[in-house]
Amino acid sequence: MRRAEAGLFLGAFLFLAACAQEMPPGSFMPPPPGLVDGSAVPVLVAPVEGMPAEQARPLAEAVAKGLRARDWPAGTLNPAPGSRLLQVRRVGVVLEARLLDASGVVLGRAFVPDREVAPAAEQGERVAGAIVGAVERRTARSQSPAAARRTVAVGGVIANMPGGDALAAALDLALRRAGFAVTSPDDPDSAVVAGEVFVSPAGNASRAIEVTWTVMDASGATLGRLDQANAVAADALESGLGPMAPDIVDAILPGLAQVLQAQASPDPGSFTGP
């Protein structure tokens, strides 16, 4: 991307308040004995929020099936006393999964890209694997003497042309260089930044690029949204978004830093940045 064009990117943000036994479909399987991470506790998978009912229920059932395949007793009907609750919702360009205990405490959180065209079975398998991994990693961290740090993660960038992964990688690198503690998106204690890019169809001398960044805190609440827009020469996009990714990130980083710092605590280990 030409630097002259990169300088035209506008970053505007808006803060928001803010095992083998046959069982009936959706029912819980008997808990396997002796799982040290507590996964023997039954899990109720709620209908997925943010999508039509005809998609939400099958996806929830697919997530429950994926959990059962990992020896986690899970279902979408008839919760057992003391069950955990797995909430899944569509948030912009990602699916967020949160596992809560019976008192509402978050035990784990995971993010996976929201691929709307993927079959429910595939999406459910990915969500199940992500949340199980997140809980296992959090359990391991809780047994470590090291104190937890406030962190931020890049939840991914979805784009309608090649280069979304390059943009996510550029943001990850820029946040690290700016002094932020960057971790993986399934860290339940981290803030998450996710992006969505729309590029207008080819055919003209220039093409419009619109980028929306969503920042969420550790509870999944939206902290802010930042928008970028520009028109660039069509030939600048011949190889995708990759070559201009650093310039896009450079333009938006001050706004992202401001959103992240606004929710940071003053305690040691909180966010540090520009």
C-alpha positions in Angstrom: 0.0 0.0 0.0 1.3 3.5 -0.8 2.1 5.5 2.4 0.0 8.4 1.0 -3.0 6.1 0.8 -2.3 4.5 4.2 -2.3 7.9 5.8 -5.9 8.4 4.6 -7.2 5.5 6.7 -9.5 6.9 9.3 -9.7 5.3 12.8 -12.9 6.3 14.5 -14.1 4.5 17.6 -17.2 4.4 19.8 -17.1 3.3 23.4 -20.1 1.2 24.3 -21.4 0.7 27.8 -20.2 -1.5 28.5 -19.4 -43.7 27.1 -20.9 -45.8 24.6 -24.4 -45.9 26.2 -27.2 -44.9 23.9 -29.1 -41.9 25.1 -32.0 -39.8 23.7 -30.8 -36.9 21.5 -29.8 -33.9 23.6 -29.8 -35.9 26.9 -26.8 -36.1 29.2 -24.6 -39.1 29.2 -23.6 -40.5 32.6 -20.5 -38.7 33.9 -17.2 -40.7 33.6 -15.5 -41.2 37.0 -12.5 -39.5 38.3 -11.8 -36.7 35.8 -9.3 -34.5 37.7 -10.2 -31.3 35.9 -13.8 -31.5 37.1 -15.2 -32.1 33.6 -17.4 -34.9 35.1 -19.8 -32.2 36.0 -22.7 -32.1 33.4 -22.8 -29.3 31.0 -26.0 -27.8 29.6 -25.4 -26.2 26.1 -27.7 -23.3 25.6 -29.1 -22.4 22.1 -26.6 -20.3 20.3 -27.4 -16.6 20.6 -27.3 -14.2 17.6 -28.5 -16.5 14.9 -31.9 -17.9 13.7 -33.5 -20.6 15.8 -33.3 -23.1 12.9 -29.5 -22.7 13.1 -29.1 -22.1 16.8 -30.5 -25.4 18.0 -28.6 -27.7 15.6 -25.3 -25.9 16.4 -25.9 -26.3 20.2 -26.6 -30.0 19.7 -23.4 -30.3 17.6 -21.4 -28.6 20.4 -22.9 -31.0 23.0 -21.9 -34.0 20.8 -18.4 -32.7 20.5 -18.1 -32.3 24.3 -19.4 -35.9 24.8 -16.8 -37.1 22.3 -14.2 -35.6 24.7 -15.8 -37.4 27.7 -17.6 -34.3 29.0 -21.2 -35.2 29.9 -23.2 -32.6 27.9 -26.7 -32.1 26.4 -29.2 -29.5 25.4 -32.2 -30.7 27.5 -33.1 -31.7 31.0 -30.1 -30.2 32.9 -28.9 -32.2 36.0 -28.7 -30.4 39.3 -25.5 -28.4 39.6 -24.9 -28.4 35.9 -22.5 -26.0 34.2 -23.8 -23.8 31.5 -22.1 -23.4 28.1 -23.2 -20.2 26.4 -22.3 -19.7 22.7 -23.1 -16.5 20.8 -22.2 -14.9 17.6 -20.2 -11.8 18.2 -19.3 -10.0 15.0 -17.0 -12.3 13.0 -16.5 -14.9 15.8 -18.4 -17.4 17.9 -17.7 -16.9 21.6 -18.2 -19.8 24.0 -18.3 -19.3 27.8 -18.5 -22.1 30.4 -20.1 -21.0 33.7 -20.5 -23.0 36.9 -23.8 -23.2 38.7 -23.2 -19.9 40.5 -22.4 -18.0 37.3 -18.6 -17.9 37.6 -16.8 -18.1 34.2 -14.6 -21.2 34.1 -13.4 -20.9 30.6 -13.8 -18.9 27.4 -13.0 -19.6 23.7 -13.3 -17.9 20.4 -13.5 -19.5 17.0 -14.1 -17.9 13.6 -17.7 -17.8 12.6 -17.9 -19.6 9.3 -21.5 -19.4 8.4 -21.3 -21.7 5.4 -19.7 -24.5 7.5 -22.0 -27.4 8.5 -23.3 -27.3 12.1 -21.3 -30.5 12.9 -18.1 -28.9 11.9 -18.7 -25.7 13.8 -19.8 -27.6 16.8 -16.7 -29.8 16.8 -14.5 -26.7 16.7 -16.3 -24.9 19.5 -16.2 -28.0 21.7 -12.5 -28.5 21.1 -11.8 -24.9 21.8 -13.7 -24.7 25.1 -12.3 -27.9 26.4 -8.8 -26.8 25.6 -9.4 -23.4 27.2 -10.6 -25.0 30.5 -7.7 -27.4 30.6 -5.2 -24.6 30.0 -6.8 -22.5 32.7 -6.7 -25.4 35.1 -3.0 -25.8 34.4 -2.3 -22.1 34.9 -4.2 -22.1 38.2 -1.8 -24.7 39.5 1.2 -22.5 38.6 2.7 -20.1 41.2 3.0 -17.4 38.6 0.5 -14.6 39.0 -2.0 -14.1 36.2 -1.5 -11.0 34.0 -4.1 -8.9 32.3 -3.8 -9.8 28.6 -5.1 -9.1 25.2 -5.6 -11.5 22.3 -6.2 -11.1 18.6 -9.4 -13.1 17.9 -8.9 -13.2 14.1 -9.8 -11.2 11.0 -12.4 -12.3 8.5 -12.2 -10.7 5.1 -13.9 -11.1 1.7 -10.5 -11.4 0.0 -7.2 -13.0 0.9 -5.1 -11.4 3.6 -7.2 -11.6 6.8 -4.6 -13.8 8.4 -1.9 -11.4 7.5 -3.8 -8.5 9.0 -4.4 -10.5 12.2 -0.6 -11.3 12.4 0.3 -7.7 11.8 -2.0 -6.6 14.7 -0.6 -9.2 17.0 3.0 -8.0 16.3 2.1 -4.3 16.7 0.4 -4.9 20.0 3.5 -6.8 21.3 5.8 -4.0 20.1 3.5 -1.5 21.8 4.0 -3.2 25.2 0.8 -5.2 25.5 0.8 -8.7 27.0 -0.6 -10.7 24.1 -2.0 -14.2 24.6 -4.2 -16.7 22.7 -7.9 -16.0 22.0 -9.0 -18.8 24.3 -7.5 -17.2 27.4 -10.6 -16.6 29.5 -8.9 -13.7 31.3 -8.0 -11.6 28.3 -9.6 -8.9 26.2 -10.1 -9.8 22.6 -9.8 -7.8 19.4 -11.5 -9.2 16.3 -11.7 -7.6 12.8 -13.9 -7.8 9.7 -12.9 -6.4 6.3 -15.1 -5.7 3.4 -13.5 -4.8 0.0 -15.8 -3.5 -2.8 -15.9 -5.6 -6.0 -13.3 -5.2 -8.6 -14.0 -3.5 -11.9 -13.1 0.2 -11.2 -9.8 2.1 -11.0 -10.2 2.2 -7.2 -11.8 -0.1 -4.6 -13.3 0.8 -1.2 -11.9 -0.9 1.9 -13.9 -0.9 5.2 -12.5 -2.4 8.4 -14.4 -2.9 11.6 -12.6 -3.8 14.8 -14.5 -5.0 17.9 -12.9 -5.0 21.3 -14.4 -7.2 24.0 -13.4 -7.6 27.6 -12.8 -10.9 29.5 -16.5 -11.2 30.2 -17.4 -10.9 26.5 -18.9 -7.4 26.8 -18.1 -5.0 24.0 -15.7 -2.3 25.0 -15.7 -0.5 21.7 -15.8 -0.6 18.0 -13.4 1.1 15.7 -14.0 1.7 12.0 -11.6 2.4 9.2 -12.5 3.3 5.6 -10.5 4.3 2.5 -10.4 4.0 -1.3 -7.2 2.6 -2.8 -6.0 1.9 -6.3 -7.3 -1.4 -7.6 -3.9 -2.7 -8.5 -2.8 -2.2 -4.8 -5.0 -5.2 -4.0 -3.9 -7.6 -6.7 -2.1 -9.8 -4.1 -4.7 -9.3 -1.4 -4.6 -7.3 1.9 -1.2 -8.7 3.0 1.1 -5.9 1.7 -1.0 -3.1 3.2 -1.7 -4.9 6.6 1.1 -3.0 8.5 -0.3 0.3 7.3 -3.8 -0.5 8.3 -2.7 -1.6 11.7 -0.5 1.5 12.2 -3.5 3.7 11.6 -5.8 2.0 14.0 -3.3 1.1 16.8 -3.7 4.4 18.8 -7.5 4.0 18.9 -7.2 0.3 19.9 -4.7 1.2 22.7 -7.1 3.8 24.0 -10.0 1.4 24.2 -7.8 -1.3 25.9 -6.2 1.1 28.4 -9.6 2.5 29.4 -10.6 -0.9 30.8 -7.2 -1.8 32.4 -6.8 -1.9 36.1 -4.0 0.0 37.9 -2.8 -3.2 39.5 0.6 -4.7 38.6 0.3 -6.7 35.5 -2.4 -4.5 33.9 -2.2 -3.4 30.3 0.7 -1.2 29.3 0.8 0.4 25.9 1.6 3.5 24.0 
